[in-house]
């Protein structure tokens, strides 16, 4: 059993901020939020800040997106990470 509850966007008992956070994620990606985002929904302000930071790190800094993808793929292959 998880120690941190995973918020479901359709759960009427979930706090409104958590449901809004998951709806924004779903609207931005067009897919159901994955479990780590459901955990972040417990603190939507912090979750939004973390997602913003990840977007800046991924899209607006350092080498090109192609080189970043190559680096991530290489690191995953070397570490035998298939997830």
PDB file with SEQRES, HELIX, SHEET and CRYST1 records, atoms N, CA, C and O in Angstrom:
SEQRES   1 A   83  UNK UNK UNK UNK UNK UNK UNK UNK UNK UNK UNK UNK UNK          
SEQRES   2 A   83  UNK UNK UNK UNK UNK UNK UNK UNK UNK UNK UNK UNK UNK          
SEQRES   3 A   83  UNK UNK UNK UNK UNK UNK UNK UNK UNK UNK UNK UNK UNK          
SEQRES   4 A   83  UNK UNK UNK UNK UNK UNK UNK UNK UNK UNK UNK UNK UNK          
SEQRES   5 A   83  UNK UNK UNK UNK UNK UNK UNK UNK UNK UNK UNK UNK UNK          
SEQRES   6 A   83  UNK UNK UNK UNK UNK UNK UNK UNK UNK UNK UNK UNK UNK          
SEQRES   7 A   83  UNK UNK UNK UNK UNK                                          
HELIX    1 AA1 UNK A   16  UNK A   29  1                                  14    
HELIX    2 AA2 UNK A   35  UNK A   40  1                                   6    
HELIX    3 AA3 UNK A   41  UNK A   43  5                                   3    
HELIX    4 AA4 UNK A   44  UNK A   59  1                                  16    
HELIX    5 AA5 UNK A   65  UNK A   78  1                                  14    
CRYST1    1.000    1.000    1.000  90.00  90.00  90.00 P 1           1          
ATOM      1  N   UNK A   1       0.834  -1.177   0.000  1.00  0.00           N  
ATOM      2  CA  UNK A   1       0.000   0.000   0.000  1.00  0.00           C  
ATOM      3  C   UNK A   1       0.888   1.252   0.000  1.00  0.00           C  
ATOM      4  O   UNK A   1       1.870   1.334   0.738  1.00  0.00           O  
ATOM      5  N   UNK A   2       0.530   2.197  -0.822  1.00  0.00           N  
ATOM      6  CA  UNK A   2       1.305   3.439  -0.934  1.00  0.00           C  
ATOM      7  C   UNK A   2       1.143   4.289   0.321  1.00  0.00           C  
ATOM      8  O   UNK A   2       0.064   4.359   0.910  1.00  0.00           O  
ATOM      9  N   UNK A   3       2.233   4.929   0.713  1.00  0.00           N  
ATOM     10  CA  UNK A   3       2.173   5.827   1.864  1.00  0.00           C  
ATOM     11  C   UNK A   3       1.615   7.190   1.468  1.00  0.00           C  
ATOM     12  O   UNK A   3       0.982   7.871   2.275  1.00  0.00           O  
ATOM     13  N   UNK A   4       1.852   7.573   0.239  1.00  0.00           N  
ATOM     14  CA  UNK A   4       1.330   8.840  -0.282  1.00  0.00           C  
ATOM     15  C   UNK A   4       0.187   8.485  -1.223  1.00  0.00           C  
ATOM     16  O   UNK A   4       0.388   7.723  -2.168  1.00  0.00           O  
ATOM     17  N   UNK A   5      -0.992   9.013  -0.989  1.00  0.00           N  
ATOM     18  CA  UNK A   5      -2.121   8.640  -1.848  1.00  0.00           C  
ATOM     19  C   UNK A   5      -1.965   9.163  -3.279  1.00  0.00           C  
ATOM     20  O   UNK A   5      -1.494  10.277  -3.508  1.00  0.00           O  
ATOM     21  N   UNK A   6      -2.372   8.330  -4.223  1.00  0.00           N  
ATOM     22  CA  UNK A   6      -2.393   8.750  -5.620  1.00  0.00           C  
ATOM     23  C   UNK A   6      -3.777   9.323  -5.900  1.00  0.00           C  
ATOM     24  O   UNK A   6      -4.783   8.618  -5.825  1.00  0.00           O  
ATOM     25  N   UNK A   7      -3.811  10.594  -6.220  1.00  0.00           N  
ATOM     26  CA  UNK A   7      -5.065  11.308  -6.452  1.00  0.00           C  
ATOM     27  C   UNK A   7      -5.613  10.919  -7.833  1.00  0.00           C  
ATOM     28  O   UNK A   7      -4.883  10.914  -8.824  1.00  0.00           O  
ATOM     29  N   UNK A   8      -6.883  10.600  -7.877  1.00  0.00           N  
ATOM     30  CA  UNK A   8      -7.566  10.319  -9.137  1.00  0.00           C  
ATOM     31  C   UNK A   8      -8.361  11.565  -9.516  1.00  0.00           C  
ATOM     32  O   UNK A   8      -9.058  12.134  -8.676  1.00  0.00           O  
ATOM     33  N   UNK A   9      -8.262  11.991 -10.773  1.00  0.00           N  
ATOM     34  CA  UNK A   9      -8.915  13.241 -11.170  1.00  0.00           C  
ATOM     35  C   UNK A   9     -10.434  13.174 -11.099  1.00  0.00           C  
ATOM     36  O   UNK A   9     -11.081  14.216 -10.989  1.00  0.00           O  
ATOM     37  N   UNK A  10     -11.014  12.006 -11.157  1.00  0.00           N  
ATOM     38  CA  UNK A  10     -12.467  11.887 -11.070  1.00  0.00           C  
ATOM     39  C   UNK A  10     -12.978  11.662  -9.662  1.00  0.00           C  
ATOM     40  O   UNK A  10     -14.185  11.522  -9.466  1.00  0.00           O  
ATOM     41  N   UNK A  11     -12.095  11.623  -8.675  1.00  0.00           N  
ATOM     42  CA  UNK A  11     -12.472  11.352  -7.297  1.00  0.00           C  
ATOM     43  C   UNK A  11     -13.112  12.598  -6.672  1.00  0.00           C  
ATOM     44  O   UNK A  11     -12.441  13.618  -6.520  1.00  0.00           O  
ATOM     45  N   UNK A  12     -14.395  12.531  -6.310  1.00  0.00           N  
ATOM     46  CA  UNK A  12     -15.050  13.709  -5.725  1.00  0.00           C  
ATOM     47  C   UNK A  12     -14.492  14.080  -4.350  1.00  0.00           C  
ATOM     48  O   UNK A  12     -14.676  15.210  -3.900  1.00  0.00           O  
ATOM     49  N   UNK A  13     -13.813  13.148  -3.677  1.00  0.00           N  
ATOM     50  CA  UNK A  13     -13.232  13.438  -2.360  1.00  0.00           C  
ATOM     51  C   UNK A  13     -11.878  14.131  -2.471  1.00  0.00           C  
ATOM     52  O   UNK A  13     -11.351  14.632  -1.478  1.00  0.00           O  
ATOM     53  N   UNK A  14     -11.314  14.159  -3.678  1.00  0.00           N  
ATOM     54  CA  UNK A  14     -10.013  14.810  -3.871  1.00  0.00           C  
ATOM     55  C   UNK A  14     -10.166  16.317  -3.748  1.00  0.00           C  
ATOM     56  O   UNK A  14     -11.191  16.871  -4.146  1.00  0.00           O  
ATOM     57  N   UNK A  15      -9.155  16.987  -3.199  1.00  0.00           N  
ATOM     58  CA  UNK A  15      -9.221  18.453  -3.110  1.00  0.00           C  
ATOM     59  C   UNK A  15      -9.349  19.089  -4.497  1.00  0.00           C  
ATOM     60  O   UNK A  15      -8.777  18.581  -5.462  1.00  0.00           O  
ATOM     61  N   UNK A  16     -10.088  20.188  -4.603  1.00  0.00           N  
ATOM     62  CA  UNK A  16     -10.274  20.831  -5.911  1.00  0.00           C  
ATOM     63  C   UNK A  16      -8.951  21.199  -6.594  1.00  0.00           C  
ATOM     64  O   UNK A  16      -8.826  21.044  -7.808  1.00  0.00           O  
ATOM     65  N   UNK A  17      -7.971  21.679  -5.837  1.00  0.00           N  
ATOM     66  CA  UNK A  17      -6.680  22.037  -6.431  1.00  0.00           C  
ATOM     67  C   UNK A  17      -5.988  20.844  -7.053  1.00  0.00           C  
ATOM     68  O   UNK A  17      -5.346  20.967  -8.096  1.00  0.00           O  
ATOM     69  N   UNK A  18      -6.114  19.686  -6.415  1.00  0.00           N  
ATOM     70  CA  UNK A  18      -5.498  18.466  -6.934  1.00  0.00           C  
ATOM     71  C   UNK A  18      -6.179  18.035  -8.237  1.00  0.00           C  
ATOM     72  O   UNK A  18      -5.512  17.647  -9.195  1.00  0.00           O  
ATOM     73  N   UNK A  19      -7.507  18.108  -8.259  1.00  0.00           N  
ATOM     74  CA  UNK A  19      -8.231  17.732  -9.488  1.00  0.00           C  
ATOM     75  C   UNK A  19      -7.891  18.681 -10.627  1.00  0.00           C  
ATOM     76  O   UNK A  19      -7.721  18.246 -11.766  1.00  0.00           O  
ATOM     77  N   UNK A  20      -7.788  19.988 -10.330  1.00  0.00           N  
ATOM     78  CA  UNK A  20      -7.431  20.971 -11.363  1.00  0.00           C  
ATOM     79  C   UNK A  20      -6.024  20.709 -11.902  1.00  0.00           C  
ATOM     80  O   UNK A  20      -5.787  20.802 -13.106  1.00  0.00           O  
ATOM     81  N   UNK A  21      -5.103  20.383 -11.009  1.00  0.00           N  
ATOM     82  CA  UNK A  21      -3.729  20.073 -11.412  1.00  0.00           C  
ATOM     83  C   UNK A  21      -3.722  18.902 -12.393  1.00  0.00           C  
ATOM     84  O   UNK A  21      -3.072  18.973 -13.436  1.00  0.00           O  
ATOM     85  N   UNK A  22      -4.436  17.829 -12.068  1.00  0.00           N  
ATOM     86  CA  UNK A  22      -4.467  16.663 -12.946  1.00  0.00           C  
ATOM     87  C   UNK A  22      -5.170  16.969 -14.264  1.00  0.00           C  
ATOM     88  O   UNK A  22      -4.778  16.448 -15.308  1.00  0.00           O  
ATOM     89  N   UNK A  23      -6.200  17.804 -14.229  1.00  0.00           N  
ATOM     90  CA  UNK A  23      -6.879  18.182 -15.471  1.00  0.00           C  
ATOM     91  C   UNK A  23      -5.959  19.006 -16.374  1.00  0.00           C  
ATOM     92  O   UNK A  23      -5.979  18.840 -17.593  1.00  0.00           O  
ATOM     93  N   UNK A  24      -5.146  19.901 -15.777  1.00  0.00           N  
ATOM     94  CA  UNK A  24      -4.186  20.677 -16.572  1.00  0.00           C  
ATOM     95  C   UNK A  24      -3.165  19.742 -17.231  1.00  0.00           C  
ATOM     96  O   UNK A  24      -2.821  19.914 -18.401  1.00  0.00           O  
ATOM     97  N   UNK A  25      -2.690  18.763 -16.478  1.00  0.00           N  
ATOM     98  CA  UNK A  25      -1.727  17.807 -17.025  1.00  0.00           C  
ATOM     99  C   UNK A  25      -2.369  17.034 -18.164  1.00  0.00           C  
ATOM    100  O   UNK A  25      -1.771  16.874 -19.229  1.00  0.00           O  
ATOM    101  N   UNK A  26      -3.570  16.562 -17.943  1.00  0.00           N  
ATOM    102  CA  UNK A  26      -4.272  15.786 -18.972  1.00  0.00           C  
ATOM    103  C   UNK A  26      -4.523  16.636 -20.216  1.00  0.00           C  
ATOM    104  O   UNK A  26      -4.389  16.152 -21.340  1.00  0.00           O  
ATOM    105  N   UNK A  27      -4.885  17.901 -20.015  1.00  0.00           N  
ATOM    106  CA  UNK A  27      -5.120  18.799 -21.143  1.00  0.00           C  
ATOM    107  C   UNK A  27      -3.849  19.109 -21.913  1.00  0.00           C  
ATOM    108  O   UNK A  27      -3.877  19.252 -23.135  1.00  0.00           O  
ATOM    109  N   UNK A  28      -2.731  19.214 -21.200  1.00  0.00           N  
ATOM    110  CA  UNK A  28      -1.461  19.544 -21.852  1.00  0.00           C  
ATOM    111  C   UNK A  28      -0.893  18.364 -22.633  1.00  0.00           C  
ATOM    112  O   UNK A  28      -0.286  18.550 -23.688  1.00  0.00           O  
ATOM    113  N   UNK A  29      -1.088  17.155 -22.118  1.00  0.00           N  
ATOM    114  CA  UNK A  29      -0.485  15.984 -22.763  1.00  0.00           C  
ATOM    115  C   UNK A  29      -1.478  15.200 -23.603  1.00  0.00           C  
ATOM    116  O   UNK A  29      -1.088  14.475 -24.518  1.00  0.00           O  
ATOM    117  N   UNK A  30      -2.766  15.344 -23.292  1.00  0.00           N  
ATOM    118  CA  UNK A  30      -3.784  14.572 -23.999  1.00  0.00           C  
ATOM    119  C   UNK A  30      -3.861  13.133 -23.512  1.00  0.00           C  
ATOM    120  O   UNK A  30      -4.583  12.323 -24.093  1.00  0.00           O  
ATOM    121  N   UNK A  31      -3.129  12.806 -22.458  1.00  0.00           N  
ATOM    122  CA  UNK A  31      -3.105  11.452 -21.918  1.00  0.00           C  
ATOM    123  C   UNK A  31      -3.414  11.483 -20.426  1.00  0.00           C  
ATOM    124  O   UNK A  31      -3.372  12.536 -19.788  1.00  0.00           O  
ATOM    125  N   UNK A  32      -3.720  10.325 -19.890  1.00  0.00           N  
ATOM    126  CA  UNK A  32      -3.923  10.209 -18.453  1.00  0.00           C  
ATOM    127  C   UNK A  32      -2.608  10.483 -17.733  1.00  0.00           C  
ATOM    128  O   UNK A  32      -1.561  10.010 -18.173  1.00  0.00           O  
ATOM    129  N   UNK A  33      -2.639  11.233 -16.639  1.00  0.00           N  
ATOM    130  CA  UNK A  33      -1.405  11.478 -15.877  1.00  0.00           C  
ATOM    131  C   UNK A  33      -0.832  10.170 -15.327  1.00  0.00           C  
ATOM    132  O   UNK A  33      -1.578   9.308 -14.864  1.00  0.00           O  
ATOM    133  N   UNK A  34       0.481  10.030 -15.381  1.00  0.00           N  
ATOM    134  CA  UNK A  34       1.094   8.828 -14.838  1.00  0.00           C  
ATOM    135  C   UNK A  34       1.216   8.953 -13.326  1.00  0.00           C  
ATOM    136  O   UNK A  34       1.006  10.031 -12.771  1.00  0.00           O  
ATOM    137  N   UNK A  35       1.550   7.863 -12.663  1.00  0.00           N  
ATOM    138  CA  UNK A  35       1.441   7.788 -11.206  1.00  0.00           C  
ATOM    139  C   UNK A  35       2.254   8.835 -10.453  1.00  0.00           C  
ATOM    140  O   UNK A  35       1.788   9.342  -9.433  1.00  0.00           O  
ATOM    141  N   UNK A  36       3.442   9.171 -10.917  1.00  0.00           N  
ATOM    142  CA  UNK A  36       4.220  10.164 -10.175  1.00  0.00           C  
ATOM    143  C   UNK A  36       3.526  11.531 -10.201  1.00  0.00           C  
ATOM    144  O   UNK A  36       3.657  12.302  -9.251  1.00  0.00           O  
ATOM    145  N   UNK A  37       2.802  11.837 -11.257  1.00  0.00           N  
ATOM    146  CA  UNK A  37       2.038  13.092 -11.294  1.00  0.00           C  
ATOM    147  C   UNK A  37       0.835  13.021 -10.362  1.00  0.00           C  
ATOM    148  O   UNK A  37       0.437  14.028  -9.777  1.00  0.00           O  
ATOM    149  N   UNK A  38       0.263  11.841 -10.227  1.00  0.00           N  
ATOM    150  CA  UNK A  38      -0.843  11.671  -9.278  1.00  0.00           C  
ATOM    151  C   UNK A  38      -0.359  11.890  -7.846  1.00  0.00           C  
ATOM    152  O   UNK A  38      -1.109  12.381  -7.003  1.00  0.00           O  
ATOM    153  N   UNK A  39       0.898  11.523  -7.571  1.00  0.00           N  
ATOM    154  CA  UNK A  39       1.479  11.781  -6.255  1.00  0.00           C  
ATOM    155  C   UNK A  39       1.711  13.280  -6.060  1.00  0.00           C  
ATOM    156  O   UNK A  39       1.447  13.817  -4.985  1.00  0.00           O  
ATOM    157  N   UNK A  40       2.210  13.956  -7.108  1.00  0.00           N  
ATOM    158  CA  UNK A  40       2.441  15.395  -7.022  1.00  0.00           C  
ATOM    159  C   UNK A  40       1.147  16.184  -6.825  1.00  0.00           C  
ATOM    160  O   UNK A  40       1.172  17.307  -6.320  1.00  0.00           O  
ATOM    161  N   UNK A  41       0.034  15.603  -7.217  1.00  0.00           N  
ATOM    162  CA  UNK A  41      -1.254  16.285  -7.068  1.00  0.00           C  
ATOM    163  C   UNK A  41      -1.602  16.531  -5.604  1.00  0.00           C  
ATOM    164  O   UNK A  41      -2.475  17.349  -5.312  1.00  0.00           O  
ATOM    165  N   UNK A  42      -0.942  15.846  -4.684  1.00  0.00           N  
ATOM    166  CA  UNK A  42      -1.162  16.100  -3.262  1.00  0.00           C  
ATOM    167  C   UNK A  42      -0.726  17.510  -2.882  1.00  0.00           C  
ATOM    168  O   UNK A  42      -1.241  18.084  -1.922  1.00  0.00           O  
ATOM    169  N   UNK A  43       0.209  18.063  -3.622  1.00  0.00           N  
ATOM    170  CA  UNK A  43       0.691  19.437  -3.415  1.00  0.00           C  
ATOM    171  C   UNK A  43       0.772  20.110  -4.790  1.00  0.00           C  
ATOM    172  O   UNK A  43       1.864  20.237  -5.343  1.00  0.00           O  
ATOM    173  N   UNK A  44      -0.358  20.541  -5.348  1.00  0.00           N  
ATOM    174  CA  UNK A  44      -0.389  21.046  -6.721  1.00  0.00           C  
ATOM    175  C   UNK A  44       0.528  22.228  -6.989  1.00  0.00           C  
ATOM    176  O   UNK A  44       1.064  22.346  -8.091  1.00  0.00           O  
ATOM    177  N   UNK A  45       0.727  23.115  -6.003  1.00  0.00           N  
ATOM    178  CA  UNK A  45       1.612  24.266  -6.237  1.00  0.00           C  
ATOM    179  C   UNK A  45       3.047  23.781  -6.453  1.00  0.00           C  
ATOM    180  O   UNK A  45       3.735  24.228  -7.370  1.00  0.00           O  
ATOM    181  N   UNK A  46       3.476  22.875  -5.606  1.00  0.00           N  
ATOM    182  CA  UNK A  46       4.835  22.335  -5.745  1.00  0.00           C  
ATOM    183  C   UNK A  46       4.962  21.489  -6.991  1.00  0.00           C  
ATOM    184  O   UNK A  46       6.000  21.513  -7.654  1.00  0.00           O  
ATOM    185  N   UNK A  47       3.919  20.739  -7.323  1.00  0.00           N  
ATOM    186  CA  UNK A  47       3.938  19.943  -8.543  1.00  0.00           C  
ATOM    187  C   UNK A  47       4.063  20.820  -9.780  1.00  0.00           C  
ATOM    188  O   UNK A  47       4.821  20.499 -10.695  1.00  0.00           O  
ATOM    189  N   UNK A  48       3.331  21.916  -9.812  1.00  0.00           N  
ATOM    190  CA  UNK A  48       3.410  22.847 -10.941  1.00  0.00           C  
ATOM    191  C   UNK A  48       4.804  23.458 -11.057  1.00  0.00           C  
ATOM    192  O   UNK A  48       5.336  23.614 -12.157  1.00  0.00           O  
ATOM    193  N   UNK A  49       5.392  23.803  -9.904  1.00  0.00           N  
ATOM    194  CA  UNK A  49       6.743  24.372  -9.915  1.00  0.00           C  
ATOM    195  C   UNK A  49       7.758  23.351 -10.433  1.00  0.00           C  
ATOM    196  O   UNK A  49       8.653  23.705 -11.200  1.00  0.00           O  
ATOM    197  N   UNK A  50       7.627  22.102 -10.026  1.00  0.00           N  
ATOM    198  CA  UNK A  50       8.547  21.059 -10.478  1.00  0.00           C  
ATOM    199  C   UNK A  50       8.408  20.822 -11.981  1.00  0.00           C  
ATOM    200  O   UNK A  50       9.408  20.647 -12.677  1.00  0.00           O  
ATOM    201  N   UNK A  51       7.197  20.816 -12.473  1.00  0.00           N  
ATOM    202  CA  UNK A  51       6.977  20.624 -13.903  1.00  0.00           C  
ATOM    203  C   UNK A  51       7.551  21.798 -14.697  1.00  0.00           C  
ATOM    204  O   UNK A  51       8.138  21.597 -15.760  1.00  0.00           O  
ATOM    205  N   UNK A  52       7.386  23.014 -14.191  1.00  0.00           N  
ATOM    206  CA  UNK A  52       7.963  24.186 -14.854  1.00  0.00           C  
ATOM    207  C   UNK A  52       9.485  24.092 -14.903  1.00  0.00           C  
ATOM    208  O   UNK A  52      10.097  24.382 -15.931  1.00  0.00           O  
ATOM    209  N   UNK A  53      10.089  23.687 -13.795  1.00  0.00           N  
ATOM    210  CA  UNK A  53      11.540  23.521 -13.753  1.00  0.00           C  
ATOM    211  C   UNK A  53      11.996  22.463 -14.753  1.00  0.00           C  
ATOM    212  O   UNK A  53      12.986  22.658 -15.458  1.00  0.00           O  
ATOM    213  N   UNK A  54      11.287  21.357 -14.816  1.00  0.00           N  
ATOM    214  CA  UNK A  54      11.654  20.290 -15.758  1.00  0.00           C  
ATOM    215  C   UNK A  54      11.546  20.763 -17.203  1.00  0.00           C  
ATOM    216  O   UNK A  54      12.387  20.421 -18.034  1.00  0.00           O  
ATOM    217  N   UNK A  55      10.521  21.544 -17.504  1.00  0.00           N  
ATOM    218  CA  UNK A  55      10.367  22.061 -18.871  1.00  0.00           C  
ATOM    219  C   UNK A  55      11.515  22.991 -19.251  1.00  0.00           C  
ATOM    220  O   UNK A  55      12.032  22.920 -20.366  1.00  0.00           O  
ATOM    221  N   UNK A  56      11.909  23.853 -18.335  1.00  0.00           N  
ATOM    222  CA  UNK A  56      13.021  24.768 -18.602  1.00  0.00           C  
ATOM    223  C   UNK A  56      14.301  23.965 -18.809  1.00  0.00           C  
ATOM    224  O   UNK A  56      15.049  24.217 -19.753  1.00  0.00           O  
ATOM    225  N   UNK A  57      14.550  23.005 -17.933  1.00  0.00           N  
ATOM    226  CA  UNK A  57      15.767  22.188 -18.049  1.00  0.00           C  
ATOM    227  C   UNK A  57      15.766  21.381 -19.345  1.00  0.00           C  
ATOM    228  O   UNK A  57      16.813  21.189 -19.963  1.00  0.00           O  
ATOM    229  N   UNK A  58      14.593  20.911 -19.752  1.00  0.00           N  
ATOM    230  CA  UNK A  58      14.498  20.073 -20.942  1.00  0.00           C  
ATOM    231  C   UNK A  58      14.538  20.890 -22.230  1.00  0.00           C  
ATOM    232  O   UNK A  58      15.208  20.508 -23.190  1.00  0.00           O  
ATOM    233  N   UNK A  59      13.827  22.002 -22.251  1.00  0.00           N  
ATOM    234  CA  UNK A  59      13.599  22.704 -23.512  1.00  0.00           C  
ATOM    235  C   UNK A  59      14.388  23.990 -23.703  1.00  0.00           C  
ATOM    236  O   UNK A  59      14.625  24.396 -24.841  1.00  0.00           O  
ATOM    237  N   UNK A  60      14.797  24.635 -22.629  1.00  0.00           N  
ATOM    238  CA  UNK A  60      15.331  25.984 -22.771  1.00  0.00           C  
ATOM    239  C   UNK A  60      16.773  26.139 -22.311  1.00  0.00           C  
ATOM    240  O   UNK A  60      17.240  27.266 -22.148  1.00  0.00           O  
ATOM    241  N   UNK A  61      17.478  25.064 -22.101  1.00  0.00           N  
ATOM    242  CA  UNK A  61      18.848  25.194 -21.619  1.00  0.00           C  
ATOM    243  C   UNK A  61      19.762  24.177 -22.287  1.00  0.00           C  
ATOM    244  O   UNK A  61      19.323  23.136 -22.775  1.00  0.00           O  
ATOM    245  N   UNK A  62      21.040  24.513 -22.291  1.00  0.00           N  
ATOM    246  CA  UNK A  62      22.066  23.573 -22.733  1.00  0.00           C  
ATOM    247  C   UNK A  62      22.002  23.193 -24.200  1.00  0.00           C  
ATOM    248  O   UNK A  62      21.598  23.989 -25.048  1.00  0.00           O  
ATOM    249  N   UNK A  63      22.407  21.970 -24.484  1.00  0.00           N  
ATOM    250  CA  UNK A  63      22.477  21.516 -25.875  1.00  0.00           C  
ATOM    251  C   UNK A  63      21.094  21.353 -26.508  1.00  0.00           C  
ATOM    252  O   UNK A  63      20.067  21.488 -25.843  1.00  0.00           O  
ATOM    253  N   UNK A  64      21.097  21.067 -27.776  1.00  0.00           N  
ATOM    254  CA  UNK A  64      19.835  20.917 -28.508  1.00  0.00           C  
ATOM    255  C   UNK A  64      19.052  19.714 -27.976  1.00  0.00           C  
ATOM    256  O   UNK A  64      19.603  18.837 -27.311  1.00  0.00           O  
ATOM    257  N   UNK A  65      17.784  19.697 -28.278  1.00  0.00           N  
ATOM    258  CA  UNK A  65      16.919  18.592 -27.836  1.00  0.00           C  
ATOM    259  C   UNK A  65      17.423  17.258 -28.385  1.00  0.00           C  
ATOM    260  O   UNK A  65      17.366  16.242 -27.693  1.00  0.00           O  
ATOM    261  N   UNK A  66      17.910  17.257 -29.608  1.00  0.00           N  
ATOM    262  CA  UNK A  66      18.420  16.025 -30.216  1.00  0.00           C  
ATOM    263  C   UNK A  66      19.595  15.478 -29.419  1.00  0.00           C  
ATOM    264  O   UNK A  66      19.654  14.277 -29.154  1.00  0.00           O  
ATOM    265  N   UNK A  67      20.531  16.338 -29.035  1.00  0.00           N  
ATOM    266  CA  UNK A  67      21.679  15.884 -28.257  1.00  0.00           C  
ATOM    267  C   UNK A  67      21.257  15.413 -26.866  1.00  0.00           C  
ATOM    268  O   UNK A  67      21.823  14.455 -26.339  1.00  0.00           O  
ATOM    269  N   UNK A  68      20.275  16.074 -26.275  1.00  0.00           N  
ATOM    270  CA  UNK A  68      19.781  15.642 -24.967  1.00  0.00           C  
ATOM    271  C   UNK A  68      19.169  14.246 -25.065  1.00  0.00           C  
ATOM    272  O   UNK A  68      19.443  13.386 -24.227  1.00  0.00           O  
ATOM    273  N   UNK A  69      18.349  14.022 -26.076  1.00  0.00           N  
ATOM    274  CA  UNK A  69      17.725  12.706 -26.264  1.00  0.00           C  
ATOM    275  C   UNK A  69      18.802  11.638 -26.471  1.00  0.00           C  
ATOM    276  O   UNK A  69      18.693  10.533 -25.938  1.00  0.00           O  
ATOM    277  N   UNK A  70      19.831  11.966 -27.237  1.00  0.00           N  
ATOM    278  CA  UNK A  70      20.925  11.026 -27.452  1.00  0.00           C  
ATOM    279  C   UNK A  70      21.632  10.714 -26.137  1.00  0.00           C  
ATOM    280  O   UNK A  70      21.954   9.557 -25.866  1.00  0.00           O  
ATOM    281  N   UNK A  71      21.873  11.731 -25.324  1.00  0.00           N  
ATOM    282  CA  UNK A  71      22.533  11.524 -24.030  1.00  0.00           C  
ATOM    283  C   UNK A  71      21.672  10.665 -23.114  1.00  0.00           C  
ATOM    284  O   UNK A  71      22.182   9.753 -22.462  1.00  0.00           O  
ATOM    285  N   UNK A  72      20.366  10.945 -23.056  1.00  0.00           N  
ATOM    286  CA  UNK A  72      19.475  10.162 -22.197  1.00  0.00           C  
ATOM    287  C   UNK A  72      19.419   8.705 -22.666  1.00  0.00           C  
ATOM    288  O   UNK A  72      19.469   7.784 -21.851  1.00  0.00           O  
ATOM    289  N   UNK A  73      19.315   8.502 -23.972  1.00  0.00           N  
ATOM    290  CA  UNK A  73      19.258   7.140 -24.511  1.00  0.00           C  
ATOM    291  C   UNK A  73      20.551   6.391 -24.239  1.00  0.00           C  
ATOM    292  O   UNK A  73      20.524   5.216 -23.876  1.00  0.00           O  
ATOM    293  N   UNK A  74      21.687   7.066 -24.413  1.00  0.00           N  
ATOM    294  CA  UNK A  74      22.981   6.442 -24.162  1.00  0.00           C  
ATOM    295  C   UNK A  74      23.125   6.058 -22.692  1.00  0.00           C  
ATOM    296  O   UNK A  74      23.551   4.948 -22.374  1.00  0.00           O  
ATOM    297  N   UNK A  75      22.767   6.983 -21.796  1.00  0.00           N  
ATOM    298  CA  UNK A  75      22.851   6.701 -20.362  1.00  0.00           C  
ATOM    299  C   UNK A  75      21.934   5.538 -19.980  1.00  0.00           C  
ATOM    300  O   UNK A  75      22.316   4.688 -19.176  1.00  0.00           O  
ATOM    301  N   UNK A  76      20.743   5.497 -20.543  1.00  0.00           N  
ATOM    302  CA  UNK A  76      19.818   4.397 -20.248  1.00  0.00           C  
ATOM    303  C   UNK A  76      20.370   3.067 -20.742  1.00  0.00           C  
ATOM    304  O   UNK A  76      20.287   2.060 -20.039  1.00  0.00           O  
ATOM    305  N   UNK A  77      20.931   3.056 -21.942  1.00  0.00           N  
ATOM    306  CA  UNK A  77      21.486   1.812 -22.488  1.00  0.00           C  
ATOM    307  C   UNK A  77      22.685   1.341 -21.659  1.00  0.00           C  
ATOM    308  O   UNK A  77      22.798   0.155 -21.349  1.00  0.00           O  
ATOM    309  N   UNK A  78      23.573   2.265 -21.302  1.00  0.00           N  
ATOM    310  CA  UNK A  78      24.749   1.889 -20.513  1.00  0.00           C  
ATOM    311  C   UNK A  78      24.375   1.365 -19.119  1.00  0.00           C  
ATOM    312  O   UNK A  78      25.056   0.501 -18.568  1.00  0.00           O  
ATOM    313  N   UNK A  79      23.296   1.895 -18.567  1.00  0.00           N  
ATOM    314  CA  UNK A  79      22.851   1.468 -17.244  1.00  0.00           C  
ATOM    315  C   UNK A  79      21.836   0.342 -17.296  1.00  0.00           C  
ATOM    316  O   UNK A  79      21.274  -0.049 -16.273  1.00  0.00           O  
ATOM    317  N   UNK A  80      21.603  -0.178 -18.500  1.00  0.00           N  
ATOM    318  CA  UNK A  80      20.638  -1.265 -18.720  1.00  0.00           C  
ATOM    319  C   UNK A  80      19.262  -0.935 -18.138  1.00  0.00           C  
ATOM    320  O   UNK A  80      18.593  -1.778 -17.542  1.00  0.00           O  
ATOM    321  N   UNK A  81      18.871   0.319 -18.334  1.00  0.00           N  
ATOM    322  CA  UNK A  81      17.564   0.796 -17.869  1.00  0.00           C  
ATOM    323  C   UNK A  81      16.614   0.739 -19.056  1.00  0.00           C  
ATOM    324  O   UNK A  81      16.800   1.450 -20.044  1.00  0.00           O  
ATOM    325  N   UNK A  82      15.601  -0.104 -18.957  1.00  0.00           N  
ATOM    326  CA  UNK A  82      14.694  -0.295 -20.081  1.00  0.00           C  
ATOM    327  C   UNK A  82      13.334   0.336 -19.861  1.00  0.00           C  
ATOM    328  O   UNK A  82      12.394   0.080 -20.614  1.00  0.00           O  
ATOM    329  N   UNK A  83      13.227   1.166 -18.823  1.00  0.00           N  
ATOM    330  CA  UNK A  83      11.930   1.800 -18.526  1.00  0.00           C  
ATOM    331  C   UNK A  83      11.763   3.057 -19.323  1.00  0.00           C  
ATOM    332  O   UNK A  83      10.737   3.728 -19.209  1.00  0.00           O  
TER     333      UNK A  83                                                      
END                                                                             
